[in-house]
Amino acid sequence: MSREQHQPGRRPQPDVAAPQEVTATGLGPWPGDDPLEAAWIIRGELGSPHLPFLAELPDRGVGSDALGRTASFLEDLAVDVQPHGWRIVDRPGKDMRRAASALSTDLNVLADVAGAEDVSARELKIQLVGPLTLAAGLHLHNGERALLDHGARRDLAASLAAGVGGYLRRVAAAVPGTRLVVQMDEPAITAVLAGTIPTASGYRTLRAIAASEAREAWRLVLDALRAAGAADVVVSVPDIEAPIELALSAGADGIALPLKALTNKQWEQLAGAVEAGKHFWAGAVEASGGTLPRVADCVESLWRPWRQLGLPAQQLSAVRVTPSAGLAGLTPAQATAVLGRLTQVADGLNQRVLG
């Protein structure tokens, strides 16, 4: 597909605030290794009122994965890649420099694309890995995960909180005046809280982390993000045993999770969150690379439980629809089609609101 087909700024964007409505966004991971193509497509497909995002391109290799990108802006901690994965080291090496360079490239591309738009998007979403998944993914000198050591977990959370300010300032400089929304990814949180992550030997599992410690680590990073200018911070978690109330009690503005396996209890927790003014990012579109689900089926997967819970249709404005997972495993054409389907699902839900 040509970049002209996806040139941002072509979707009408009103000068005044639009009525509140269901909107769409992606989760971050994107296929391919071309940040310019990714930026053109994403900003073209997710025009106002939807939420474009800064793509993560893991196909570029070491340092462009979510863990490496987040590790690149840790404060006073260095990482490098070893055979077992990312490891905390004494000084930055080539892998950390590679991650930092990839991020700089992405921000320069973002500035160029946004600067060429007739009317730039009012918002931008960025992603980062949360402190518990970071501790589960980074290793100590002995090869064990940092999650094993209380001091290492504490230092990582503090380092992340100290480093997010510089990251947000750089993003803000690339898109001046844009409202920044942050998605904090915690894909490992269920295993962290359940104590099911294996040790380096594989014969045992690491001890479960107390919910109170997870809450404090999240609160530390969430507070730092807001202090750095984040307008909203949403915590992204898996649907199985999703710690919805834990994330919200830590101060998150909302929760992001797939719809496919939500229990009645989780729906009730989400209803309470929406009634309390929180956001719900609903992974309503399965994107496995095959045939996309029908718009009507995706709309119904959210609309039916919403009405069964007695939530007013107008409160659907608290919802953003997302894919159920990142799109890095697809082709660029397939990923583009997913974004188009997301906006169609958002339109379908808005039509339900209007009756």
N, C-alpha and C positions, 0 to 999 in steps of 0.2 A: 504493500500500500504506500502511496506517495505521502510525503510530509504535507503537501498542499491539502490533501484530504483531511488532515488532522490539525490544520493550523489553528492554534488557540486564538480566541478573541472573536471567532465567527458566530458563536452561539450568542444570541441577544443577552445583554447583561444590564439590567436596569440600574439607574443611578440611585434610586431609593431602595430601601430595604424591602425585599419581597416578603409576602406572607409566609409564616412558618409552614413548612411542609416536609414530607419525607424526602431525604436526599440519599445519595450513594457515594461510596468511596471504595478504594481497594486497600489491601492489607500491607502492601509494600513490596514483597518479592515479585520480580518481573523477569521474563525470559530475555535471552540474548546478552550481548556485551556492548551495546551501543547506547550510552546515556542520552545522546541527542535524540535518537529515534524514540526512546522511551518517553522522554519529556514531551516531545511533540504529540505523541499519541495520547498520553495520559491527560495532558492539559486540554487537548482537543475534545476527547470523549467526555471528560468530567468538567464541562463548562458550568457556569453558574446555573442553578444554585448548588451544584454538587461540589464535592471536596477533592481536588486533585492532591496527589501525594508525590513525594520524592522517592523515586524507584530505588530498590535494592537489586543489584544485578549479580547474583552469585556465580553466574556462568563465567564471569571475568576471572574467577579463581580466588586464591588466597587473599584475604583482606576485603573482599567485596561481599562476603557472607555477613549475615546480621551480627554474629558474635564478634567477628573481626572489626566491623565498622564501629560498633559500640566501644570495643576495647581501645580503638585508636584515639578516643578522646578522654580516656581515664586520666585523672590527675595524679601525678607522682607514682604511677604504677606502669610497668612496661610488660609487654607480652611478646611471644614469638611462637612459631609453629614447630612442634615436635611430632614424631610419628603417631603419638596418641592424641594429638590435637593442640589447641592453644594452651600455652603454659606461661605462668607469671615468671618473669626473669628480672635480672638486676638492671639491665639497661635496654633501651629500644634497639631492635635489630631490623633486618631488611623487611621482615614480614609486617611489622608495625608501621614502618615507613611506607610500605606498599599500600596498606589500608588507609593511611592518612592521605596519600597521594590520590587514591581512587575517590575518596570523599571530596577532596579539593576539586578534582575534575568535575564531579557531579554538581557541586555548587556553582562552579563557573558556567557550566552548561545551563543550569537552572536560571542563572542571572541573564544569560544571553537570550534564552527562549522567552522568559517573562518580559524582558525588555523589548522584545520584538512584537509583543501582543498589542492589538489596538486598545483593548481593555483587559487588564490583568484580573485574574481571579482574586476575590476578596480574602480567600483563606488558602492555606496550604497545610497539609499534614506531613509530619515526619515521624519516623519510628526509631525506637531504640530498645535494646534488650534490658529487661528489668534486673534488679540486683540478685534475685534468687536464681534465675536461670543463668545469669552471668557466673555465679558461684558454682553452679552445677556444670557449666561448660568449660571453665578455665581450670587448669591443673597446677598443682604446686611442684616444687623441685623434685619431690619424691614420686611424682607420677599420679598421686591421689588428687581427687577433685578438691578445689578450694572449699567446696561445701562441707567437707569433713571438719574443717577447723573454724572454731567460733571467731577467733581473731581475724582470720582471712576473710570470713564473711563480712565482718564489721568493716574491715579496711576497704573491701571492694565497694560496699554500699556508700561509704564516705567518699571514695575516689570518684565513683560515678556521680554522686551529688555535686562534687566540686567541678567535674568536667562538663556537665551539661550546659552550664552558662556560656562557655566559649562556643559550644556547638550551636546553641540557639542564636547567639549574636552573629555568627557567620551566616546562618540561614537567613536571618532578618536583613543582613546586609545585601544578600542576593536578591531578595524580593521586598524592598522597602515598603512599609505601610501595610503589609499583608498580615492578617490575623493568623497566628501559628497555633495549630492543634497538634498535640503529641499523643502518639500511641505507644504505650509501654508494654512490650511483649513479654509475657511470662509463660511460654509453652511448657516449661518443666515444673510449674508450681504444684500441680496435683501430685506428681511423684515426689517432690521435695517435702510436701506436707505429710505424705503417706509413708515416707521412708522406704521407697522402692528403687532408688537409684543405686546401681551396683558399685562396689569398690573397684579399685584397679585390678585386683585379682579375679573379680567376678564371682567369688565364693560367698561373699556377704553383701549386704546392702548398707548404705549409709543411714545413720540414725535420722529419724524424722525431725524436721525443724518445727519448733513451736509456732503456733499461729501468731502469738504475741510478737515474736521476733520478726516474722515476715511483715506484720503490720508496721512495725517501727522502721524496718528497712524501706518499705514502700513510702511511708510518710516522709522520710528523710529526702528521698529522691523527688517525690511529688512537690514538696515544699520548695526544693531547689529549682525545679522546672518553672513553677509559678513565679518565683523571684526573678527568673531569667526572662520572663515575658510570655510564657505559654498561656494562651487564653483558656484552653481546656486540655485536660489530661485524661485519657481513657486507658484503662488496663485491659489488655487482651489476654484471655485465658482459654484453655480447652474446655469443651462442654462437659466432659466426664468429671464429676465431683467438682465442678467449677466453684471456687471460693468467692462467690458474688458478694456476700455481706462483708467478708474480710477486706476485699478491695475497696468497697465503698466506705467502710469504717476507717480505712487508712487515709481517706480524703480524695479518692478518685472522683472525677466529674461524671464518669460513666464506665460501662463495662462492654467489652466486645467478646462475642463467642458464637460458635456455630449453633444453628437451630436444631440440627438433625437428631440429637440425643437428649434434648432437654427434658427433665422430669417435671411433673406437676409442681413439686416443691420449688424447683428452680424458676419456673414461670411465675409462681407466687412471689418469690423474692424479686424478680425483675419488675413485676407489677408494683411492688412496694417502692422500688427504686425510682420508677417513672413517676409515681405519685409524689415522691419527695423531690422531684425536679432533676433527676439524673438522666443521663443519656443512655440509650441502648443501641449498640451497633450489632445488628443481627446478620449473622452469616447465612443468608437465605438462598444463595445461589451455589449449587454444587458445580465445581469446575474441574473435573477430572481429565478433561481432554476429549471426551466423547461428545455426544449430542447434548446441547444445553437443555436444562429443564424448561418446561413451558412457563411463560410469564404467569399464567393463571395459577399454576401449581405453586409457584414461589410466593405469589401474593397470598394465597390461601394458607400457606404454612405459617404465616405471621398473623393474618387477619382472624383466622378461626380461634386460636388461643387468646388473642387480644380481646375479642368480644366475649368469649367464655369467662374470662376473668372479670368482666364488667368494666373494663377500661374504656373511657370515652374515645370515640374515633378521633377527636381533635388532638388527643395526646399522642397520636402517632407522629407528631412533629418532633418528638424526642428520639425518633428512630433514624438511623442511617443504615441502609442495606449494604452488605459487603459480600464478597465471595466467602465460602466456607473455609477456604485455605488460601495461601499465597499462590501466585500464578507462574512461578519460575519454571515449573515443569511443563508448561505449555509452549506452543509456538507463539511468536508475536501476534500472528493473525488470530489465533484462538484466544489469547489474552485480551486482545482488542474487542473481540466478540463478547467476552464476559463483561467487560465494562459497559458495552452497549446494552446487554441484557439487564445489568444492574439498574441502569437509568430507566429502562422499561418497567421493571418491577416497582421502582419508586413512583413512577407515573401511575401505575395501576393501583397502588396503595392510596395515592392522593385522590384518585377518582372514587375510591371507596369512601374516603372521608367526605367528599362532596355529595355522596349519595347517588 
